[in-house]
Amino acid sequence: MKGNDAIIRNNEGYQGNNNVIVDAFQLHEVVTGWGINNQFMNNTVYMDNADAYVIAAYNHSSAQAANTVRSPAGNMYRGNITVHVTDVQMK
């Protein structure tokens, strides 16, 4: 995400042993004031690499997250992410 105020919801994603995928979702501030106030809701990701993040906010980007499921357990968030609902990590 490089824009503002986007809603990303009801997605299911798989890393599928692809080591090129560093994070399930990334936010970037490419231009000052952009990449902020995005919302991630009801997303489920299956990540092979426990070090990869579900949502990673780089530079000064920001987001809110709710009802995120990660399987198996691993890193959930990096950067300026506000979590509103208890998220789930599956073993």
C-alpha positions in Angstrom: 0.0 0.0 0.0 1.3 3.4 -1.0 -2.0 5.3 -0.8 -4.2 6.5 2.1 -7.4 5.3 3.6 -7.5 1.9 1.8 -9.5 -1.0 3.2 -8.0 -4.4 2.8 -10.4 -7.1 4.1 -11.5 -10.7 3.8 -8.3 -11.9 2.0 -6.6 -15.3 2.3 -3.0 -15.5 1.3 -0.3 -18.2 1.1 3.5 -17.8 1.1 3.8 -21.2 -0.6 7.5 -21.6 0.2 8.2 -18.5 -1.9 11.2 -16.8 -0.1 10.8 -13.7 -2.3 7.7 -12.9 -0.2 9.1 -11.0 2.8 5.8 -9.8 4.3 2.1 -10.7 3.6 1.2 -6.9 3.3 3.5 -3.9 3.2 2.9 -0.2 3.6 5.3 2.4 2.3 5.5 6.2 2.4 7.0 6.9 -1.0 5.8 10.5 -1.0 5.5 12.5 2.2 2.0 12.1 3.7 1.1 9.0 1.8 0.8 5.4 3.0 -1.2 6.3 6.1 -4.5 5.4 7.7 -5.1 2.1 5.9 -7.2 -0.6 7.4 -6.7 -4.4 7.4 -9.6 -6.5 8.6 -10.5 -10.2 8.6 -7.4 -11.4 6.7 -5.9 -14.8 7.0 -2.4 -15.7 5.9 -0.4 -18.9 5.8 3.3 -18.0 6.1 6.1 -20.6 5.8 8.7 -18.2 7.3 8.1 -17.2 11.0 10.3 -14.1 10.5 8.0 -12.7 7.8 5.5 -10.1 9.0 1.7 -10.2 8.3 1.6 -6.4 8.0 4.8 -4.3 7.9 4.7 -0.5 7.9 7.9 1.1 6.6 9.0 4.7 6.8 6.2 6.8 8.3 3.3 4.7 7.0 0.5 3.5 9.3 -2.5 1.2 9.5 -5.1 -0.4 11.7 -5.6 -4.1 12.0 -8.4 -6.3 13.2 -9.2 -10.0 13.2 -6.0 -11.1 11.6 -5.2 -14.8 11.5 -1.7 -16.1 10.9 -0.8 -19.8 10.5 1.6 -21.1 11.7 2.6 -18.7 14.4 5.2 -16.0 13.7 5.7 -12.3 13.4 2.5 -10.3 13.1 3.3 -6.6 12.9 6.2 -4.2 12.2 6.0 -0.4 12.4 3.1 1.8 13.1 0.2 -0.7 13.3 -2.6 -0.3 15.7 -4.4 -3.5 16.6 -8.1 -3.2 17.5 -9.2 -6.8 18.1 -7.3 -9.8 19.5 -5.6 -11.5 16.6 -4.9 -15.2 16.3 -1.8 -17.2 15.7 -2.2 -20.8 14.9 0.3 -23.5 15.7 
